[in-house]
Structures are given as C-alpha cells and as structure tokens.
Amino acid sequence: MKTHYTFNLRDFSKVICGMCMCTKKELTTADSTLRLWAHESVRIFGDRLINNEDRMWMLNCVRECTRAPFGQNFDSIFTHLDTDKNGKVETLDEFRGLLFGDIYTPFGIPDRPYEEIMDKLRLQKCADDALGNYNQMSDKPMPLVLFNFAIEHLLRIGRIIKQPGGHALLVGVGGSGRQSLTKLASKLADFDIFQIEIKKNYRMTEWREDIKELMR
C-alpha cells in the first residue's frame, strides 16, 4: 500500500529548490521563512501520504522541528491557520490552509512572485478570473467549479511545473479534473501544452515523432 514511500536526497534538494522560488521581497520575516520551509516540506513529503494517520504524523513532525531546531512556537507562527480560534493549529483541515503560489499575478506577466497566500477570498477570485481568461482564449473551454480542494491542487501543479525538471504523477479517478487543472496551471505559467493522443492505428514511428516534439 505504501511502496511509493521512498525518499532520498533528491527530495531534500527539491525542498531547497522550492524555497529558492521565493525572493527576499516575499520573505520579510523569519516567521514567513519558516512557513515557507514547512510548506515546501509538506509538498515534497506530505503530498505522497495516502491516509490521515500518516498526514497527522507529518503535521506533528513539522510541529516538533519548528520547536526543537528553530526554537519557535508552532502555534504562534501559524496562528492565521487557527480557524476554530482555540489557540492551536492541530487539525489537518487547519494545516491545509498553508499555501504558497503565484496565482495572485494575472496571465501574461513574466514576473510572478511566489508568495504566501493568506487571503482566501482573493485566492478564490484570482482562480475564477484565471479560469475565465483561459476559457476566453481557448477553443475548448472548461466548465469547471473551482472549489477549495481543486484550487489547492491547482497551486500544487503550478508549483511543480515551474521548477527545472519538475514532474508529477496525478492519481485519481476519471473525471476528477486532473487534465483540466494541469491545463489551467500550464496556462498560468505561460507554457504550451502537448498531449500524446493514442489512436487506433498508432505506430511506433508516430510515437518517436511525438516524443521528439515533446522534448522540443
């Protein structure tokens, strides 16, 4: 069930690469840097976990690392995630609110700062605007409803494809929106989309040409 729970130094380097997506303009305090570290660690290690028990273990690990090596109070640093106002960030639903991305920047602007997302109303509006702009420019509009979980996946995909050699395997049932969110995230990053279509008479020579086009 957990054969993909295999981690090595490459995963550690991806955490560093993710942190390097931010500049000193976005990281104005030590607390914001710690939140970025926690976010990148959860994206690399936590997103592979398959059940809430393991995700809760990950949350406790982040809490402990915030306290021991960094000497900081976890609940104080992440106080904006405390939705039930009990002074603690102790549930997975609360910790899911830790988000970074460049979705605040509209289409077509090359300078897209990777910043912490705290204003959820603005996040929803920016995501809806991005989908509306995509549908206006595309000959295949996507009638999507961007609820919170879909927006979180949109940010995850956008983060991955912006990194050098970034790649991901999206696992889910058919019709769950994997392709649609990937297309929207690619458009936000100003990337062209190439998709191999398997046909009835698909030959090996066509496969080679498709791969060459993809590598270009």
JOFENTA-V664705 format. One record per residue. N is the residue number from 1. PHI is phi in degrees with one decimal (999 if undefined). Layout:
BEGIN
n | phi
N | PHI
N | PHI
END
This chain:
BEGIN
n | phi
1 | 999
2 | -126.9
3 | -65.7
4 | -87.2
5 | -79.5
6 | -122.6
7 | -125.8
8 | -145.3
9 | -66.9
10 | -63.7
11 | -66.5
12 | -60.5
13 | -66.6
14 | -68.1
15 | -62.0
16 | -64.3
17 | -61.4
18 | -64.2
19 | -68.0
20 | -73.3
21 | -71.7
22 | -91.6
23 | -114.3
24 | -66.5
25 | -68.9
26 | -87.4
27 | -102.6
28 | -93.9
29 | -135.9
30 | -65.6
31 | -64.1
32 | -66.7
33 | -67.3
34 | -64.9
35 | -65.6
36 | -64.5
37 | -59.2
38 | -63.1
39 | -62.5
40 | -66.7
41 | -64.0
42 | -69.2
43 | -63.1
44 | -78.7
45 | -97.6
46 | -71.5
47 | -70.6
48 | -87.7
49 | -72.6
50 | -110.1
51 | -144.7
52 | -67.2
53 | -62.3
54 | -69.9
55 | -65.9
56 | -67.2
57 | -60.3
58 | -64.2
59 | -60.6
60 | -66.8
61 | -64.9
62 | -63.5
63 | -59.9
64 | -67.6
65 | -67.7
66 | -66.7
67 | -79.5
68 | -77.1
69 | -69.2
70 | -92.2
71 | 65.9
72 | -117.5
73 | -90.5
74 | -58.8
75 | -66.8
76 | -73.7
77 | -67.6
78 | -106.1
79 | -62.1
80 | -70.0
81 | -89.9
82 | -77.7
83 | -77.5
84 | -91.4
85 | 55.6
86 | -101.8
87 | 85.4
88 | -136.2
89 | -104.8
90 | -129.8
91 | -116.7
92 | -66.9
93 | -63.2
94 | -69.0
95 | -69.8
96 | -62.2
97 | -73.8
98 | -77.6
99 | -134.6
100 | -129.5
101 | 177.7
102 | -118.6
103 | -70.9
104 | -65.8
105 | -87.9
106 | -66.9
107 | -56.8
108 | 80.2
109 | -93.6
110 | -67.2
111 | -85.7
112 | -117.9
113 | -64.3
114 | -90.5
115 | -133.8
116 | -73.9
117 | -107.0
118 | -111.0
119 | -87.2
120 | -70.6
121 | -67.3
122 | -65.6
123 | -60.1
124 | -62.0
125 | -64.9
126 | -64.3
127 | -65.8
128 | -64.8
129 | -64.2
130 | -63.1
131 | -66.1
132 | -63.2
133 | -65.4
134 | -62.1
135 | -65.7
136 | -70.6
137 | -92.6
138 | -98.0
139 | -84.4
140 | -128.3
141 | -63.2
142 | -113.1
143 | -80.8
144 | -98.8
145 | -112.7
146 | -87.3
147 | -82.0
148 | -57.7
149 | -65.5
150 | -66.0
151 | -65.5
152 | -60.4
153 | -66.5
154 | -60.0
155 | -67.3
156 | -62.6
157 | -64.8
158 | -60.6
159 | -63.8
160 | -69.2
161 | -73.9
162 | -80.4
163 | -86.7
164 | -60.9
165 | 69.2
166 | -66.8
167 | -152.2
168 | -154.3
169 | -113.1
170 | -90.9
171 | -106.4
172 | 175.7
173 | -74.1
174 | -61.8
175 | 86.1
176 | -85.2
177 | 100.0
178 | -62.4
179 | -67.3
180 | -63.4
181 | -67.6
182 | -65.8
183 | -64.2
184 | -67.8
185 | -64.9
186 | -66.6
187 | -66.7
188 | -61.5
189 | -84.1
190 | 63.5
191 | -104.0
192 | -87.1
193 | -106.0
194 | -125.5
195 | -129.8
196 | -77.8
197 | -110.8
198 | -82.9
199 | -110.2
200 | -63.3
201 | -104.6
202 | -69.8
203 | -107.3
204 | -63.2
205 | -64.1
206 | -65.8
207 | -61.6
208 | -63.7
209 | -65.4
210 | -63.3
211 | -65.1
212 | -61.1
213 | -65.1
214 | -64.8
215 | -71.3
216 | -66.3
END
